[in-house]
Amino acid sequence: MGNFSKQLPFGICPSEPGATPPNPMADAARARVDAMLDDMIEQFYTKIPYAKHLGSAETVNVDYYKRFTVEIILRLRMKRVIDGLTIHYFTKTNPKLAKKWCQYTEDEMLHDGLFVADLERLGMTRQEVYETEPLFATKLLQGYFYYGLEHEGVPLASLSSSYFIEYTSARTQEKWLSNVERSVGSAAVKGSLAHVTHDGEDNHINFVWEVLSTFIKTEDDVERIIAHLRGVYHLFMMFFVELHNQVVAKQPEPFASVYQDAAD
């Protein structure tokens, strides 16, 4: 009775250190990760059709922008379910991180409304937005998160994706939205710009890395995170291919050209 030298059920120990103790290995890994993400952004611009459109087109394709924004909303809606499961995981392993991720999730929980307001100003109804079927790549992304939770037993895929999105959004979205604003009008990006500004002011990039870094104890852990980041990157590449082929090329089979390129 009362032998607290042993770990409590679910891995919670009363002598557990702070949620984010100093981690030199994680600090060293971050520079490598960030450089890799910068390279991924450059690869995206060179490999994906229409990749530069939102950021540089003289006349922005409004249908493309609307479908792009709809998918952000659907991802946010589905991701909050994943975040709930992430909180559940942390309640059993690190309640301090559970509290932090609760605060992050609470902050992001209803941000889909910012994007919906933009689409309403472009003539879409809220019902239209939420009744839209997610693109296949978006479904695969969510499935990847569930796979990590169910079969790997940790929310590492989801947390890696959160860092990927926070980092790449900070590097790309302001430019994209500025160009959309110039072409389509400020009403089309009011909520989206507010979201970008809010995330920057709250320093979401550093916060998510701080949580993600708690999983780094060995070089193998770094490699696992890098593998997840690469997986998420390829799923987003698939998303932009599917988006282009559905909205711009209007192909009945969104990945037909990809298969043909591979065959050639």
Buried (B, 14 or more C-beta within 10 A) or exposed (E): EEEEEEEEEEEEEEEBEEBBEEBEBBEEBBEEBBEEBEEBBEEBEEEBBBBBBBBEBEEBBBEBBBBBBBBBBBBBBBBBEBBBBBBEBBBEBBBBBBBBBBEBBEBBBEBBEBBBBBBBBBEBEEEBBEEBEBBBBBEBBBEBBBEBBEEEEBBBBBBBBBBBBBBBBBBBBBEBBBBBBEBBEEEBBBBBBBBBEBBBEEEBBEBBBBBBBBBBEEEEBBEBBBEBBBBBBEBBBBBBBBBBBBBBEEEEEBBEBBEEEEEE
